[in-house]
Each structure stands twice: as C-alpha cells, then as structure tokens.
Amino acid sequence: MTDPVYTARRAARSLFVTVRGLRYHLLAWGDASRVTPERPPLLLMHGWMDVAASFQFMVDALATDRYVIAADWRGFGLSDNGGSDSYWFADYLGDLDALLDHPELGLAGQPVDLLGHSMGGNVVMLYAGIRPERIRRLVNLEGFGMPATVPEQAPRRYRQWLDELREPAQLRPYDSLAEVAQRLRKTNPLLAEDKAAWLAPHWSRQGRDGRWQILADPAHKRVNPLLYRVDEVLACWKQIAAPLLWVEGDRTDAEKWWGHRYPRSEFEARLATVARVERHLLSPAGHMLHHDQPEALAQRLETFLA
C-alpha cells in the first residue's frame, strides 16, 4: 500500500525565462490580469536547499485568488547553475532585480509584495533596502541573517574555501522517492507524510542510474569565502520603507546553527533597525513554517497584505 500524497488545490504553471544569461524556472498561480495597485503580484523566494514548489501548501491556503510567482534560485530546482563553484548574495540580488524587470512576468513598473524564507528572507531584506521603491509589502519567514564576522577571520575562511575547491562537491543520492520523502521528514519531523510524498518529486529527480538526486547544485555546500558584514547589512535594512511582516516558528532553535556566535538579543537589535515591523509566532512550527502551519501563515499573510 502506497503512502497518501497531498493533492494541490491550486494548479501552478511552470515557466522558464532568461535571467542574467541563466535559464530560470518559476511557478505561477492565479491570473496576472487581476492585478491591481491594492493587490499587486506576490513574489515568493525560497530558502537554501529548497525549491519554489515548497510554497504550494501556503498558496493553497490563501483565501484570495491573487497572482503569485515563486522562483527557483540559481542552482536550485530547475534553474540553471551557470557552472558556478560558489554562490554569493550579490548574484541573488542581481537575479531578483532582473526578475522584477522581466517583461514576461508582469512585474515591471509597479511595486510588488515580496516574501522570502530563510536564505530567501535574508536576500529580500537586503533588496527591500536597496530598492525600497519596488516593494509595497515585505515578508520575512525566519531570515535571521548570520553571525557577525571580523576581518581577522578572512585568511582562514579563504583557505577553507580554496581547500574545498580541490574536491568535487557532492550530494547524497537516494534509492527511491520514498527515501527522499523520509529525508524531508527527518529534517522536519512536523512535516506530514502526504506533504513529504508530494514534495519529494519536486525536490529531486531521477538520474540515469535510477537513483534520485536532490535538485540543488552541490557547490552550495561549499563555504562562502566572503565574510558576512553586519554593518553593511544593517545599512540596507535601515532603508527599508515597506511594512515588514516577520514570522517565526516556536520550535526553531537557532543555536543549533550558530551556537553562541549569534545570540537572540543580537538579532532583536538588528530587527529594531527596521522602521515598521509586525511580528507573529506560529505554533507548533519549526524553521519550515510554511510546511508546518500553511493555513495559519496564509491567514497572517492575507491580513497583512490587505
């Protein structure tokens, strides 16, 4: 007997566009002709080691049939990786800017509502301060930023990056979609079995050897040689003009990522630099809160975006 598979309530259209020389993959829900200044397009940007389809459960739970687009970042999902051996926030910002100007997506010439999760949340926060005129409403789902660095860390970081470049980066293959779904649920025990079964073929694809490969460039596993400069980040955050909705899960434990290098008090001080912030805590939910509480999250979104 096979495990139950989630049934999507809103069908997504798969689109491919050229962005800065790369073939970018996007999913679109709803009708672009119904866009108004009061209900602009909603653009969704996923986190690290994730894909655009990850937002399906949240989109299904939205009460209004608004025009929504989700993109696979470069090197994730079905988007090209461009042969990169490393990835930088600057490239993500450049890709996002190009997407908003792309004539085929109907986003140009108007402010949009912009949402990012985790790594995507970090990128959209930067972008909203760099191009504040492009964003009407901003949503950050657990894009905490990263620990502060000091210049003295640079030699060791560059040396680590150079050492990692000597060996091919690899991701573990899986023997079946069931194993992929099991991997998703191991990472997030709150993920329901039917949702894991639905995500598995969107999060991976079968190779010629019959095994399933995660749809992510293994180069994402390499350390970033560029230090995270908090003063530069906050200079951008201070320029955010749009209202910000910050949402997190009650079971998220950031210490498992950074230990004591980035205490909660430091994050609170950073978030305080943003002028207008509305905050919500979802329960029970972990880092993948759009999987754990899609209905509650969609309800918060509807109220905020209205």
HELIX and SHEET records of a PDB file:
HELIX    1   1 ALA A   32  ARG A   34  5                                   3    
HELIX    2   2 ALA A   52  PHE A   55  5                                   4    
HELIX    3   3 GLN A   56  ALA A   61  1                                   6    
HELIX    4   4 PHE A   89  ASP A  101  1                                  13    
HELIX    5   5 MET A  119  ILE A  130  1                                  12    
HELIX    6   6 PRO A  132  ARG A  134  5                                   3    
HELIX    7   7 PRO A  151  GLN A  153  5                                   3    
HELIX    8   8 ALA A  154  LEU A  165  1                                  12    
HELIX    9   9 LEU A  177  THR A  187  1                                  11    
HELIX   10  10 GLU A  193  TRP A  203  1                                  11    
HELIX   11  11 PRO A  218  LYS A  221  5                                   4    
HELIX   12  12 VAL A  230  TRP A  237  1                                   8    
HELIX   13  13 GLU A  255  TRP A  258  1                                   4    
HELIX   14  14 ARG A  264  LEU A  271  1                                   8    
HELIX   15  15 LEU A  289  ASP A  292  1                                   4    
HELIX   16  16 PRO A  294  LEU A  305  1                                  12    
SHEET    1   A 8 ARG A  13  VAL A  19  0                                        
SHEET    2   A 8 LEU A  22  TRP A  29 -1                                        
SHEET    3   A 8 VAL A  68  ALA A  71 -1                                        
SHEET    4   A 8 LEU A  42  MET A  45  1                                        
SHEET    5   A 8 VAL A 112  HIS A 117  1                                        
SHEET    6   A 8 ILE A 135  LEU A 141  1                                        
SHEET    7   A 8 LEU A 244  GLY A 249  1                                        
SHEET    8   A 8 VAL A 277  LEU A 282  1                                        
SHEET    1   B 2 SER A 204  GLN A 206  0                                        
SHEET    2   B 2 TRP A 212  ILE A 214 -1                                        
END                                                                             
